[in-house]
Amino acid sequence: MTLTSNSSFYDLKAVSDMLYESSQLEGKTLLWTGTGGFLGQWVLRFIKYLNKDILATPCKLLAYDMVIPKKDELDEFSQSGIHFRSHDLTKKLWPVHEKIDYVVHMAGIASPTHYKLRPLETIDVSLEGTRSALEIARHHSAKFLFTSSSEVYQTPNIFPTPETYIGAIPPNTERSCYDISKLMAENFVYIYSNNYGVDACNVRIFNSFGVGIKEADSRILPRIASASKSRNRIQIYKTNILPTRTY
């Protein structure tokens, strides 16, 4: 792609905005759950990059996940201000003794293959994990972010779907454990924000995909990419209705 003068301007502006936002992390401590997942791995490498090349005073990342990285990964991040903590997020995450400035609860069982096999664990990670993380944010007066999902809309009947659409999630399906628990966790965020003054918000992630995602991941985009890579046919499930999703 050849950049025009306008696109160069916007690219530079984006970099400038990123550097300004990143500067707010200088000397701060972040607690982040789910750093062993696909998006979590990007978080680790971004914090490593910021601490090495951008921030005058490095930030500290407390990276919580059920599985501690292998030795080569630990060595990669050992000098990056990243501290790994093993914890099952279906259990209460409390107390945390370090002074925390930001809390991000990203941990979750997002693959339908896995949450259909582990529905109660899926619910507990969303509910117990979110409430524990909110309690930490409340105790430390930290800013809080919960990573929700586009699944809270379930199957919308309005396209494009506005933020005002409240969704229509059925309670008794194999997918309900994930969809409903994400929506309930959003309500926890609302309660802690309105009743306890926690500076908290939700972000709804849609079909994230990119370098580092496991080829064996059973979600739709990795399956399409894997089939294309192997020159296999892509299996599409279809009924006699118009498509309701685009990729």
MARMARTOR-23747 format. One record per residue (C-alpha): x, y, z; residue in one letter. Coordinates in steps of 0.05 Angstrom, whole numbers, plus 32768, in hexadecimal, padded with zeros to 4 digits. Example, Ala and Ser with C-alpha at 12.3 -4.5 7.8 and 13.67 -1.06 7.14 Angstrom:
REM residues 2
80F67FA6809CA/81117FEB808FS/
//
This chain:
REM residues 247
800080008000M/801A80457FEFT/800C80798023L/7FF080BC800DT/800180FB8032S/7FBE80F88056N/7FC680B0806CS/800C80BE8084S/7FF180F780AEF/7FBD80CA80CEY/7FF0809380DAD/801D80C480FDL/7FE280DF8125K/7FD08098813BA/8018808D8152V/801780D08177S/7FD580BE8199D/7FF0807A81ADM/802E809881CCL/800480CA81F3Y/7FD58095820DE/800F8067821DS/8032809D8246S/7FF980988279Q/80158053828BL/8058806E82A2E/8068805382E7G/8023803382EEK/80117FEC8302T/7FDF7FC582D8L/7FBB7F8582ECL/7FA67F5E82AEW/7F827F1B82ADT/7F837EEB8273G/7FC97EFC825AT/7FD37EB48243G/7F9F7EBB820DG/7FA57ED481C6F/7F987F1D81D5L/7FBD7F178217G/7FFD7F0481F1Q/7FF77F4581CAW/7FF07F6B820CV/80307F4C8227L/80577F5E81E9R/803B7FA581E6F/804D7FB2822FI/80927F968222K/80997FC681E7Y/80808002820EL/80AF7FF58248N/80EB7FEA821BK/80E2802181E8D/80AC805381FBI/80A080608245L/80D2808A826CA/80BC806682ACT/80A8801E829DP/8064800582B4C/805A7FC482DBK/802B7F8E82C1L/800F7F5982EFL/7FFB7F2382BCA/7FC87EF282D7Y/7FB67EB182B4D/7FAB7E6882C7M/7FEB7E5382A4V/802F7E7382AFI/80577E7A826EP/808F7E49825EK/80D77E5A8271K/80E97E78822DD/80AD7EA78231E/80BE7EB98279L/81057ECA8263D/80EA7EF4822AE/80C27F20825AF/80EE7F1C8298S/810B7F62828FQ/80CB7F828275S/80A77F9582B5G/80787F5A82ACI/80697F2D82E8H/80427EEC82DCF/80107ED3830FR/7FEE7E8F830BS/7FA47E92831FH/7F647E6E830ED/7F347EA782FDL/7EF87E7D8311T/7F117E898358K/7F127ECB837EK/7F4D7EF8836BL/7F5B7F1A83ADW/7F817F3A83CDP/7FB67F5B83A2V/7FE87F8183CCH/800B7FAC8398E/7FED7FF1838AK/7FC47FE88349I/7FB580208318D/7F917FFA82E1Y/7F6B7FB882E0V/7F577F9382A0V/7F2F7F5482A4H/7F397F2F8262M/7F397EE7827BA/7F027EBC825EG/7EF27E7B823AI/7EE17E9681F5A/7EE17E5A81C7S/7E9D7E3781BFP/7EC17DF481BDT/7EDC7E008203H/7EA37E258225Y/7E717DF1820FK/7E9B7DBE8234L/7EA87DEB8270R/7E697E168279P/7E6E7E2182C4L/7EB87E3582C0E/7EA57E658288T/7E707E8682B4I/7E9F7E8982F0D/7ED87EAB82C9V/7EA77EE082B1S/7E837EEB82F3L/7EB47EDA832CE/7EEF7EF48303G/7ECD7F3582F1T/7EB37F428338R/7EF77F328357S/7F1A7F608325A/7EE87F978333L/7EF37F90837EE/7F3E7F9A8372I/7F307FD88348A/7F017FF2837FR/7F337FE583B6H/7F6D80068390H/7F43803E8370S/7F5D8022832DA/7F3F802B82E8K/7F1C7FEB82D0F/7F0E7FCD828BL/7EE67F8E827DF/7EED7F6C8239T/7EA87F558226S/7E927F3681E4S/7E677F4281A7S/7E417F0481BFE/7E197F3081EEV/7DF07F4581B1Y/7DE37EFB81A1Q/7DC17EFC815CT/7DAE7F44814EP/7D737F558122N/7D8C7F9B8111I/7DC67FA680E0F/7DF47FC980EAP/7DEA7FBD8135T/7DEA7FFD815FP/7E05800081A6E/7DBE800D81BDT/7DA97FC681A8Y/7DA37F9E81E8I/7DA77F5981CAG/7D7C7F1B81D1A/7DA27EE381F3I/7D7E7EA081FDP/7D8A7E848243P/7D8A7E3A8233N/7DBC7E2A81FCT/7E047E0F81FBE/7E1D7E5681EER/7DF47E788225S/7E2A7E6C825AC/7E5A7E9A8235Y/7E297ECD821AD/7E007ED98259I/7E3D7ED98288S/7E5E7F0F825DK/7E1F7F398261L/7E197F2E82ACM/7E627F4382B4A/7E517F83828FE/7E1B7F8F82C4N/7E4F7F8582FBF/7E777FBD82DAV/7E397FE982D8Y/7E2B7FDC8322I/7E727FE9833AY/7E7580288310S/7E3380448327N/7E2F802B836FN/7E79802C8383Y/7E9780618356G/7EC880338333V/7EE3805182F3D/7ECD801582C9A/7EB780058282C/7EAB7FCC8251N/7EC67FC0820CV/7EA57F8D81DER/7ED67F6681B4I/7EC17F4C816FF/7EE37F10814FN/7F2B7F228160S/7F5D7F008132F/7FA67F07811FG/7FEE7EEF8127V/7FF67EC08162G/7FB07EA18162I/7FB37E558165K/7FA27E328124E/7F7B7DFE814BA/7F4E7E348169D/7F087E1E8158S/7EEA7E64814CR/7ED57E798107I/7F0E7EA680F0L/7F477E768103P/7F207E3E80E1R/7F1A7E6780A1I/7F637E7A80A3A/7F797E3280B1S/7F4F7E178077A/7F6B7E4C8048S/7FB37E3D805EK/7FA97DF28051S/7F817DFE8011R/7F467DD9802FN/7EFD7DE88025R/7EDE7E188056I/7EA17DFB8078Q/7E687E2D807BI/7E297E2080A3Y/7DEE7E3E807FK/7DA37E428084T/7D707E628055N/7D787EA68074I/7DA37EE28064L/7DE87EE38086P/7DEA7F0980C7T/7E357F1180D0R/7E6F7F2B80A7T/7EB97F1F80B1Y/
//
